[in-house]
Amino acid sequence: MQQESFINYLQHEKRSSVHTLTAYKNDLKQFFDYIENQCGLASVTEAGHSHIRSWGVYLLTEKKASTRTVNRKFSTLKSYYNFLLRREYIDKNPMLKVTAPKVGKRLPVYLKEDSIKRLFSDVEFEEGYPGARNRMILDLLYSTGMRRSELTSLETKDINFHENQIKVLGKGSKERIIPVSFDLRKRLQEYLLLRTDEYPGTAEQALFLSKKGKPISGGFVYNTVKRYLSKVSTADQRSPHVLRHSFATHLSNRGADLNAVKELLGHSNLAATQIYTHNSIERLKEVYKQAHPKGGEE
């Protein structure tokens, strides 16, 4: 019911990303299928809080979904029902009586600084433009902390070499400026020379181009990062977000102001950034345990 209108609202009024829109569509389809096939309901307006709760239990027990996944799907339903309520398609929001499952604290997965050093000093990249592009993808993700979607939307004009900064289009189409070090600026300039040699006269403005000279996809970035991180990390998570977490954690470990880290990451509130202080505390505990004479005592 009114799913297309809801998605249009998210796209044009909330300016949600393609990734967010896809996730919302999938969540709604799964919920619609559940209430139809498992509950025998003909319309989403017939679903009450008990149906939503049973869907959550079904996801946790039958589908083995994590509590984080269920919470995200509940968040989708909350937004959807609020939309229907504002449009007066329903007169009450069943989500008001639904409590999301508790999620245990999970620290962000990140690479230690020595692993980052090995990534850029010991790992071999392909010859020519493909290798330079893949290395620069990793370099930018770690050196700036930008998201995968932000990286794929970068254009050559977004780099201001005179001011040593990059303009990034973040969530909700919010622009932010990320500073660029002298060394990163030099590497970017060298990369752009190779890009020009590989695709002379191209009209494509995307910073990173595929073999066919087209903008790279998010899937390409994910697979590329996973392939190279596998050479320096045995962690289960080896996604582009691990480099973003590494960027923020290393800044926090070295005493960076939390508000500054927040602005660099493009977080809307400080609470989302505070998770990185936990990594710093865990690191301090580890140092204490290893170095203090009584650090290992129970």
N, C-alpha and C positions, 0 to 999 in steps of 0.2 A: 504493500500500500504506500503510494507516494514515494517509493524508493528513488525513482529517477529525479523527482523534485528535490529530495534530500541531498542526493549526490551533486546536483547542480548548485544547490545552496552552499555546500562545502567547497566546491570548486570556484565559484564566482564571488561569493560573499566572504567566506572564511579563507579563501585562497590556499586551500590545502594542497599538499604535494601530490603527485601522481601515486607515489608509494602509499600515502595515507588513504587516498581514494580507493585504491585497489584493496587495501586491508578492510575498509569499511564495507565495500561491496561483498567481499568474501564472508565477513562476519554476519552480515544481514542474511545472505543466502543460506548459510548454515543454520541460522536461527529459524528462518522461514521453513526450511526443510524439516527441522526438528518438530516444530509445533504442528506441522501438517501430517507428518508420517508417524510421529510418536504420540502426539496428543489429539490428533483428529480434528484440529481447528482449521477453519476455512479462511480466517483472516487474522492478521496480527493484532487487530483491535480486540479480538476475543481473548488474547493472551493476558493472564494476570501475573502477579508476582510469584505465585506458586509454580507456574509454567517456566518462568525465567530461572527460578531457583533449581528446578529439576533439570533444566538444560545445563546449568553450571555443574551439577553433580554428575550428569551424563558425560560432560567433557572431561571432568577430573578422573572418573572411574573407568568409563568405557573407552574413551579416546586417549587417556593417559596424558591429558594436557596439563601444563604447569599452572600454578596459581597465577603467575604473571600473565599467561595467555588468557586465562578466564577473565581476569580483571580487565584486560584490554578489550575483550569482547563485550563485557558488561559496560564498559565506557562507551563503546559504539552504540549499544542499545539505549543508554542514558541520553546520548546526544540525539538519537533518532526519535525517541519518545518526546523529548523536549521540543523537537521540531514539529512533531504532529500536534503537540499541545498548543504551541503558539499559532499554528495554522487552524486550530479548532477542529481537527479531525478526531480528537479524543478529548475527554473532559478530565482525565486524571492520568498521572504517570505511574505505571506499575513499578518502575524502578525505585521509587521512593521507599518501598518496603523490602528492597533487596540489598543485602549486605555482601560486599565483595569479600572473598576469602583472604585471610591474612597472608601477606607475603613476607618471608624471612629476608633479612638484610643480605644482600649479595654484593660483594665488592667487585668493582669493574676489573675485568681481565686486562692486563697490560704487560708489555715487554720490559724487562730490566734494561738499564742503560747499556750494559755490555752487549746485550742481544741486538740492540739498535745499532751499535757500532759494528758488530759483525755483519749485520744486514747490508750495510753500505760499504764495508771495507773488504769482506771476505766472499760474499755471494757474487757469483758471476752472472752478468746480464748478457742478453743476446747482442750481437754486433749490429751496428747501424741504428736506424731510427727506432725500430721496435724495442730494442734494449734501452735506449735513451728515454723513450716514452714511459716504459714500465718503471724504470728507476725514478723518473720524475713524479710519477703517480704516487709511489711510496714516499718519496721525499716530501711532497706537498702535504700529504695526509698527516705525516708525523710532524713536520716543521710548522704547520699552521693549525692543526687540530680540526680542520674542516670536515664536514660530513661527506659521505659518498655522493649524495645527490648534489651537494654544493660543488664538488669537484667536477662532476660530469657536465654541469651547466656553465662552467667557466669558459670565458672567451678571451681571446688574446688581448682585447681592449680593456679587460678587467685588471690587467697588470699595469701598475703605474711605476715605471722604473725610476722616474725622476723623484718621486716621493717615497720610494721603497715600500710599496704597499699593494695589497690585492683587495679588490672589491668582491665580496661574496654575497650571493643571494640565498638567504637562509630560509628557515621555516616561516610560513605565512608571508612569503615574499618580502621579508625584512632584510634590508641591506646592512652589512657591517664591513668595517675595514680591518684587515689583518696586516700587521707590520711584517716586512720581509727583511731578513738579515742581508748583509752585504754578500756573504757567501752564497745564500740561496738566490739572490738576484743574479749573480754571475752564472749559476747553474741554469737558471731559467733562460738567460740570454743565449747560452750555449745550446740549450735544447731547442729554442725557437729557430736558431740557424739551421739545425738538422731538419726541423720540420719544414722549413722553407725549401731546403734542398730536396727533400723527399716528395713534397707536393708543390712544385713551383706554379705560381699563378692560381692556386686554389682560392675559391671564393668562400670556403668554409671558415667561419670565425671561431669554432670550437677550439679550445686549447689543445685537446688531445684527439687525435684522429686514428681511425681503424686502418686496417690494411687496404681497404677500399677508399680511403680518404673521407670517411664519414665520421661524425661524432661517436665516440665510444659509448657503450651502454653501462648501466649500473651493474649488470651481470658480469660484464667483462672486467670491470674494476674489482668486483668481489673475487672472481676466480684468479685474477692476476695477483692480488694481495695474498690470498690463501696459498697460492703456489710458492711464493717467495718467503712468506712467514714460516712455512713448513720446513724451510732450510735452517731456521734459527730458533724455532720454538716447537715444543711437543704438546703445548696446551690444546685443549679441545677447540677453543675458539681462536680462529685465525682470520677474522674478518677485518674489513677496513676500520670498523669501530674500535678494534683493539689498538690501532695506531692513534686514534683520537683519544682513547683512554690513556695511552702511554704519554702523549703530549701533555695532557692535563696533570697526570700523576707526577711526571718529572718536574713540571713547573712547581707543583705544590711541595714536592720533596725538597726543592731548592729554595723554598721560602717565598714564592710568588704570592702577592696579595690575592686573596680569594675573589674579590670583586673584579680584579683585572682578568683572572682566569675565566670568570663568568662572561665577561664581555668578549674575550677572545673566542670562547666556545659558542657564543650566541645564545646562551641560556636566557630564558625570560625571567627566571627568579633564582635567587641564591641557593635555595634548597636543593636544586638539581646539581649544583656545583659542589656542595658540601660533602658529597660522597667521596670526593678525592682526598679530603683530609683524613678519612679513615685509613686509606692506604698509607698515608704519611705516618699515622699513629702506629699502624701495624709494623711499618719499617723501623720505627723507633723502638718498639718492643723487641724486635728481632736483634737490633744492635745492642740493646741493653742486655738481653739474654746471653749474647755471645761474648760481650766485652766486660761486663761487670762481674767482679769476683763472686757475688752472691746472686747473679742474674739467673742462674740455672736452678736455684734452690726452689723446692716446692713449699 
